[in-house]
Amino acid sequence: MEIREKLKFLDQINQKRPEFKSATNTGFAIENIINGTVIDSAFVASAEYPVHQQHGSVCLDQVKNVAPYFLSLIGKDERLTQFDLKNCIFFDTETTGLSGGSGTYIFLLGAGYFEADNFVIKQFFLRDLDEESVMLSAVLGLMSRFDHIVSFNGKSYDWPLLKDRLTIHKLNSEISTKLHLDLLHASRRVWKNSLSDCSLGTIERHILNVFRNGDIPAYLIPHLYFQYLRSKDARPLKPVFYHNKMDILSLVTLTIKLFEIHQSPTLQLKNCMDLLTLARHYESMKLWDKAAPLYKTILQTEPDDAFMEIHLRLAQCFKKMGEFEAAESIWKSLIKTGKLKIEAIEELAKYYEHQLKDIEGAQQIVLSALQRIDCLEQLQHDQVLLQSKISLHHRLQRLQRKLDQQ
């Protein structure tokens, strides 16, 4: 949801909600507008899509190529190596507000899953507020068949809200034990610095090539449901069901797209900002061997003088992988540029001290850096130079003590 839409939505939900009286208009009841069935008083709409169908630029059937190892990279969770996309629910909810709490209802829950050669979507609709327990029981019946869950921002919003609603109605469930892949966080680990936002709509337009026809702005959806409760005229809800189905289909294709990116990042990502974001993600997982090739690609694409920090990060990866000579080459080249880069100097000194056991060599590196700082201080005085000088003096003193003990 974009900022403008969020503001409209907040204005809407802050208004006092009216009391809803039972309506007698059954000519446009949900059963007559949306193709579905009533199961134990719960209305469930169904749709099936052949697995060879395209959604945007991605075919649903490509899900069979997704290896669980890459899901652990996507979700930053080693447990996801046990994840089976053929045994999971792709789910999304439409609710009466964003605030959560006991006053927020899930009035439409969509759940998609693969079955034989089809992708099936079941949409559970709350026809009236007093049917919530029945609706949630039907949802629970379907979800209990699957071990894993895929959502978009579900960990922060949809999933806690669903668990709260189940608790309110004293419906026992073990859904909290299911493995959960949240694609919002996974998307931010790739596109947070290149897209205006990482909403599903933005990702659809710019990454998945999905362009909806007949959709409705998200901020209007609660209003349409309140309107339905008053009138029981379900005709305005058709685009809401469409919106929910498109969200679920996009969860499948976004999972596939993220797999392709993590499998071959330098082939899939042409934007250096995305490569940098992904490389930092790999570093956070201590996957130095995956981050290093991305930094190399960035440096081959962009001018070196604009990416000194990338050189440092690449050297750090080499250091963590035990490739000290490659790291040493980068540190030396950075120092030779003439620009004072305290990190490169300290790392090179540590390499001489701890790996090469060359205390005198490390001492000379530090002394040379201090001489440069003295020259720079004659031209300017700033806190960065002072802190660098203090740090290097501490290192020099420690190195001197080591030399004295030899």
C-alpha positions as CSV (number, residue, x, y, z in Angstrom):
1,M,0.0,0.0,0.0
2,E,1.4,3.4,-1.0
3,I,1.6,6.3,1.4
4,R,-1.4,8.1,-0.1
5,E,-3.5,5.0,0.1
6,K,-2.4,4.4,3.7
7,L,-3.5,7.9,4.7
8,K,-6.9,7.4,3.1
9,F,-7.2,4.0,4.8
10,L,-6.3,5.5,8.2
11,D,-8.9,8.2,7.8
12,Q,-11.4,5.6,7.0
13,I,-10.7,3.2,9.9
14,N,-10.6,6.1,12.4
15,Q,-14.3,6.8,11.7
16,K,-16.8,5.4,14.0
17,R,-18.2,2.1,12.7
18,P,-22.0,1.9,12.4
19,E,-24.0,-0.9,13.9
20,F,-25.1,-3.4,11.3
21,K,-28.6,-4.6,11.1
22,S,-29.7,-7.7,9.2
23,A,-30.6,-6.9,5.7
24,T,-33.3,-8.7,3.8
25,N,-31.9,-8.1,0.3
26,T,-31.1,-11.7,-0.8
27,G,-31.3,-11.1,-4.6
28,F,-27.6,-10.2,-4.6
29,A,-26.4,-12.5,-1.8
30,I,-22.8,-13.7,-2.1
31,E,-24.0,-17.1,-3.3
32,N,-25.6,-15.5,-6.3
33,I,-22.6,-13.3,-7.2
34,I,-19.5,-15.4,-6.6
35,N,-19.1,-18.9,-7.7
36,G,-18.8,-21.0,-4.6
37,T,-20.5,-23.4,-2.2
38,V,-21.7,-23.3,1.4
39,I,-19.9,-25.8,3.6
40,D,-21.4,-26.2,7.1
41,S,-22.7,-22.6,6.9
42,A,-19.3,-21.3,5.6
43,F,-19.2,-19.8,2.2
44,V,-16.2,-21.0,0.1
45,A,-15.4,-19.8,-3.4
46,S,-13.1,-22.0,-5.5
47,A,-10.9,-21.4,-8.5
48,E,-8.4,-23.6,-10.4
49,Y,-5.5,-22.6,-12.6
50,P,-3.6,-25.1,-14.8
51,V,0.0,-25.3,-13.6
52,H,1.2,-24.3,-17.1
53,Q,-0.6,-21.0,-16.9
54,Q,1.5,-17.8,-16.9
55,H,1.0,-15.1,-14.2
56,G,2.8,-12.1,-15.5
57,S,6.2,-13.3,-16.9
58,V,6.4,-16.4,-14.7
59,C,4.7,-19.8,-15.3
60,L,3.2,-21.5,-12.2
61,D,4.7,-24.8,-13.1
62,Q,8.2,-23.4,-12.5
63,V,7.6,-24.0,-8.8
64,K,8.8,-27.6,-9.4
65,N,12.4,-26.2,-10.0
66,V,12.6,-24.5,-6.6
67,A,15.2,-26.2,-4.4
68,P,14.6,-26.0,-0.6
69,Y,18.2,-24.8,-0.1
70,F,17.5,-21.6,-1.9
71,L,14.3,-21.1,0.2
72,S,16.6,-21.0,3.2
73,L,18.5,-18.1,1.5
74,I,15.3,-16.4,0.5
75,G,13.8,-16.6,4.0
76,K,17.1,-16.3,6.0
77,D,16.2,-19.4,8.0
78,E,18.0,-22.8,7.8
79,R,14.8,-24.6,8.8
80,L,13.4,-23.7,5.4
81,T,15.6,-26.4,3.8
82,Q,12.7,-28.7,5.0
83,F,10.2,-26.6,3.1
84,D,8.1,-28.3,0.4
85,L,6.2,-26.0,-1.9
86,K,4.0,-28.8,-3.0
87,N,2.9,-29.2,0.6
88,C,2.3,-25.6,1.6
89,I,-0.5,-23.0,1.6
90,F,0.0,-19.7,-0.1
91,F,-2.4,-17.5,1.9
92,D,-3.6,-13.9,2.1
93,T,-6.3,-12.1,4.0
94,E,-8.6,-9.2,3.6
95,T,-9.6,-7.6,6.9
96,T,-11.7,-4.8,8.3
97,G,-8.7,-2.8,9.4
98,L,-5.0,-2.6,9.9
99,S,-5.0,-1.9,13.6
100,G,-5.4,-5.6,14.6
101,G,-6.9,-6.5,18.0
102,S,-10.2,-7.9,18.9
103,G,-12.1,-5.4,16.8
104,T,-10.5,-6.5,13.5
105,Y,-12.1,-9.3,11.5
106,I,-10.7,-11.4,8.7
107,F,-13.7,-11.4,6.3
108,L,-11.9,-13.0,3.4
109,L,-9.1,-15.5,3.6
110,G,-7.6,-16.9,0.4
111,A,-5.6,-20.1,0.5
112,G,-3.8,-21.5,-2.6
113,Y,-2.1,-24.9,-3.0
114,F,-1.0,-27.3,-5.7
115,E,-3.1,-30.3,-6.4
116,A,-2.3,-32.7,-9.3
117,D,-1.9,-30.5,-12.4
118,N,-3.7,-27.5,-11.0
119,F,-3.2,-24.6,-8.6
120,V,-6.3,-24.4,-6.5
121,I,-7.5,-21.3,-4.6
122,K,-10.1,-21.5,-1.9
123,Q,-11.5,-18.3,-0.6
124,F,-13.4,-18.3,2.7
125,F,-15.8,-15.5,3.1
126,L,-17.4,-14.1,6.3
127,R,-21.1,-13.6,5.2
128,D,-22.0,-12.1,8.6
129,L,-20.0,-11.4,11.8
130,D,-21.9,-14.1,13.7
131,E,-20.6,-16.8,11.3
132,E,-17.0,-16.2,12.1
133,S,-16.5,-19.3,14.2
134,V,-17.9,-21.4,11.4
135,M,-15.7,-19.7,8.8
136,L,-12.6,-20.1,10.9
137,S,-13.3,-23.8,11.5
138,A,-13.5,-24.3,7.7
139,V,-10.2,-22.5,7.3
140,L,-8.6,-24.6,10.0
141,G,-9.8,-27.7,8.3
142,L,-8.0,-26.9,5.1
143,M,-4.8,-25.5,6.7
144,S,-4.4,-28.6,8.9
145,R,-3.7,-30.6,5.7
146,F,-0.5,-28.6,5.0
147,D,2.8,-28.3,6.9
148,H,4.1,-25.0,5.5
149,I,2.9,-21.5,4.8
150,V,3.9,-18.7,2.3
151,S,2.6,-15.2,2.8
152,F,3.4,-11.5,2.1
153,N,3.8,-9.7,5.4
154,G,2.0,-12.6,7.0
155,K,4.4,-13.0,9.9
156,S,3.7,-9.5,11.1
157,Y,0.0,-9.1,10.4
158,D,-2.1,-11.9,8.8
159,W,-0.8,-14.8,10.8
160,P,-0.9,-13.2,14.2
161,L,-4.4,-11.9,13.5
162,L,-5.6,-15.3,12.4
163,K,-4.2,-16.9,15.5
164,D,-5.9,-14.3,17.6
165,R,-9.3,-14.9,16.0
166,L,-8.9,-18.6,16.5
167,T,-8.1,-18.0,20.2
168,I,-11.1,-15.8,20.6
169,H,-13.4,-18.6,19.4
170,K,-11.5,-21.2,21.4
171,L,-10.5,-23.1,18.3
172,N,-7.6,-25.3,19.1
173,S,-4.9,-25.5,16.5
174,E,-1.3,-26.2,15.9
175,I,-0.8,-23.7,13.1
176,S,1.9,-21.9,15.1
177,T,4.2,-24.8,14.5
178,K,4.1,-24.5,10.7
179,L,7.2,-23.3,8.9
180,H,6.5,-19.8,7.5
181,L,8.1,-18.1,4.5
182,D,7.3,-14.4,4.5
183,L,8.0,-12.9,1.0
184,L,7.9,-9.2,2.1
185,H,11.1,-9.6,4.1
186,A,12.6,-11.7,1.4
187,S,11.8,-9.0,-1.2
188,R,13.3,-6.3,0.9
189,R,16.6,-8.2,0.9
190,V,16.8,-7.7,-2.8
191,W,14.8,-4.6,-3.9
192,K,14.6,-2.3,-0.8
193,N,17.1,0.2,-2.3
194,S,15.9,0.2,-5.9
195,L,12.1,0.2,-5.7
196,S,10.0,3.1,-4.3
197,D,8.6,0.5,-1.9
198,C,8.4,-3.2,-1.6
199,S,4.6,-3.5,-1.7
200,L,3.3,-6.5,-3.6
201,G,1.7,-4.2,-6.2
202,T,5.0,-2.4,-6.9
203,I,6.8,-5.7,-7.2
204,E,4.2,-7.0,-9.6
205,R,4.5,-4.0,-11.9
206,H,8.3,-3.7,-11.9
207,I,9.5,-7.3,-11.4
208,L,6.8,-9.8,-12.2
209,N,5.2,-8.0,-15.1
210,V,1.7,-8.5,-13.6
211,F,-0.8,-5.8,-14.6
212,R,-4.3,-6.3,-13.1
213,N,-7.5,-5.7,-14.9
214,G,-10.5,-5.2,-12.7
215,D,-8.7,-4.7,-9.4
216,I,-9.6,-2.3,-6.6
217,P,-7.3,-0.1,-4.4
218,A,-6.6,-1.9,-1.1
219,Y,-7.7,1.0,1.1
220,L,-11.3,0.7,-0.3
221,I,-11.7,-3.0,0.5
222,P,-12.8,-2.6,4.2
223,H,-15.3,0.1,3.2
224,L,-16.9,-2.3,0.6
225,Y,-17.2,-5.0,3.2
226,F,-19.0,-2.7,5.7
227,Q,-21.3,-1.6,2.9
228,Y,-22.0,-5.2,2.2
229,L,-22.9,-5.9,5.8
230,R,-25.5,-3.1,5.7
231,S,-27.1,-4.0,2.4
232,K,-26.1,-7.7,1.8
233,D,-25.6,-6.7,-1.8
234,A,-22.4,-8.6,-2.8
235,R,-22.0,-7.2,-6.3
236,P,-19.3,-4.6,-5.2
237,L,-17.3,-7.4,-3.7
238,K,-16.4,-9.1,-7.0
239,P,-13.2,-7.0,-7.4
240,V,-12.3,-7.9,-3.8
241,F,-12.3,-11.6,-4.5
242,Y,-10.3,-10.9,-7.7
243,H,-7.8,-8.8,-5.7
244,N,-7.3,-11.6,-3.2
245,K,-6.8,-14.2,-6.0
246,M,-4.2,-12.1,-7.8
247,D,-2.3,-11.6,-4.5
248,I,-2.2,-15.4,-4.0
249,L,-1.1,-16.1,-7.6
250,S,1.6,-13.5,-7.2
251,L,2.9,-15.2,-4.1
252,V,3.6,-18.3,-6.2
253,T,5.4,-16.4,-9.0
254,L,7.3,-14.1,-6.5
255,T,8.6,-17.3,-4.8
256,I,9.8,-18.6,-8.1
257,K,11.4,-15.3,-9.1
258,L,13.2,-15.0,-5.8
259,F,14.5,-18.6,-6.3
260,E,15.9,-17.6,-9.7
261,I,17.6,-14.6,-8.3
262,H,19.3,-16.5,-5.5
263,Q,20.2,-19.3,-7.8
264,S,21.9,-17.0,-10.4
265,P,22.0,-13.4,-8.9
266,T,24.5,-11.9,-11.4
267,L,22.4,-13.2,-14.3
268,Q,19.0,-12.1,-12.9
269,L,19.9,-8.7,-11.3
270,K,21.2,-6.0,-13.6
271,N,20.9,-3.2,-11.0
272,C,24.1,-2.8,-9.0
273,M,22.0,-1.5,-6.1
274,D,20.1,-4.8,-6.0
275,L,23.4,-6.8,-6.2
276,L,24.8,-4.7,-3.3
277,T,21.6,-5.3,-1.2
278,L,21.7,-9.0,-1.8
279,A,25.5,-9.2,-1.1
280,R,24.9,-7.5,2.3
281,H,22.1,-10.1,3.0
282,Y,24.6,-12.9,2.3
283,E,27.2,-11.3,4.5
284,S,24.6,-11.2,7.3
285,M,24.2,-14.9,6.9
286,K,28.1,-15.3,6.9
287,L,27.9,-16.6,3.3
288,W,31.1,-14.9,2.2
289,D,31.5,-17.2,-0.9
290,K,28.1,-15.9,-2.2
291,A,28.7,-12.3,-1.4
292,A,32.2,-12.0,-3.0
293,P,31.1,-12.7,-6.6
294,L,28.4,-10.0,-6.3
295,Y,30.9,-7.4,-5.1
296,K,33.2,-8.4,-8.0
297,T,30.4,-7.9,-10.5
298,I,29.6,-4.5,-9.1
299,L,33.3,-3.4,-9.3
300,Q,33.5,-4.6,-12.9
301,T,30.4,-2.5,-13.8
302,E,31.0,0.7,-11.9
303,P,34.0,3.1,-11.6
304,D,36.4,1.9,-8.8
305,D,36.8,5.3,-7.3
306,A,33.0,5.5,-6.6
307,F,33.0,2.1,-4.8
308,M,35.8,2.1,-2.3
309,E,33.4,0.6,0.3
310,I,32.8,-2.3,-2.1
311,H,36.5,-3.0,-2.2
312,L,36.6,-3.2,1.5
313,R,33.6,-5.5,1.7
314,L,35.1,-7.8,-1.0
315,A,38.4,-7.9,1.0
316,Q,36.5,-8.8,4.1
317,C,34.8,-11.7,2.3
318,F,38.2,-12.9,1.1
319,K,39.5,-12.6,4.7
320,K,36.6,-14.6,6.1
321,M,37.1,-17.3,3.4
322,G,40.8,-17.5,4.3
323,E,42.0,-16.0,1.0
324,F,44.4,-13.6,2.7
325,E,46.5,-12.8,-0.4
326,A,43.5,-11.6,-2.4
327,A,42.4,-9.5,0.6
328,E,46.0,-8.1,1.0
329,S,46.0,-7.1,-2.6
330,I,42.8,-5.0,-2.2
331,W,44.0,-3.4,1.1
332,K,47.3,-2.3,-0.5
333,S,45.6,-1.0,-3.6
334,L,43.2,1.1,-1.5
335,I,46.2,2.5,0.5
336,K,48.0,3.4,-2.7
337,T,45.2,5.5,-3.9
338,G,46.4,8.2,-1.5
339,K,43.0,8.5,0.1
340,L,43.2,7.8,3.9
341,K,41.1,4.6,4.5
342,I,41.6,3.7,8.1
343,E,39.8,0.3,7.6
344,A,42.2,-0.8,4.9
345,I,45.3,0.3,7.0
346,E,44.0,-1.5,10.1
347,E,43.1,-4.7,8.2
348,L,46.5,-4.8,6.5
349,A,48.3,-4.3,9.8
350,K,46.3,-7.0,11.4
351,Y,47.1,-9.4,8.5
352,Y,50.9,-8.7,9.0
353,E,50.6,-9.1,12.7
354,H,48.4,-12.2,13.0
355,Q,48.8,-14.1,9.8
356,L,52.3,-13.3,8.6
357,K,53.6,-12.8,12.2
358,D,55.5,-9.8,10.9
359,I,55.3,-7.4,13.8
360,E,57.8,-5.0,12.3
361,G,55.9,-4.9,9.0
362,A,52.7,-4.2,10.8
363,Q,54.4,-1.4,12.8
364,Q,55.7,0.2,9.6
365,I,52.2,0.2,8.1
366,V,50.8,2.0,11.2
367,L,53.7,4.5,11.3
368,S,53.2,5.3,7.7
369,A,49.5,6.0,8.2
370,L,50.2,8.2,11.2
371,Q,52.6,10.3,9.2
372,R,49.9,10.8,6.6
373,I,47.4,11.8,9.3
374,D,49.9,14.4,10.6
375,C,50.2,15.9,7.2
376,L,46.4,16.0,6.8
377,E,46.0,17.6,10.2
378,Q,48.0,20.6,9.0
379,L,45.4,21.2,6.3
380,Q,42.3,20.3,8.3
381,H,41.1,19.3,11.8
382,D,38.1,17.0,12.1
383,Q,36.8,14.3,14.4
384,V,37.4,11.5,11.9
385,L,41.1,12.2,11.7
386,L,41.3,12.4,15.5
387,Q,39.6,9.1,16.0
388,S,41.7,7.4,13.3
389,K,44.8,8.7,15.0
390,I,43.8,7.5,18.4
391,S,42.9,4.0,17.0
392,L,46.3,3.7,15.2
393,H,48.2,4.9,18.3
394,H,46.6,2.2,20.4
395,R,47.6,-0.4,17.8
396,L,51.1,1.0,17.6
397,Q,51.5,0.7,21.4
398,R,50.4,-2.9,21.3
399,L,52.7,-3.8,18.5
400,Q,55.6,-2.1,20.3
401,R,54.9,-4.2,23.4
402,K,55.1,-7.3,21.3
403,L,58.4,-6.2,19.8
404,D,59.8,-5.5,23.3
405,Q,58.9,-9.0,24.4
406,Q,60.7,-10.7,21.5
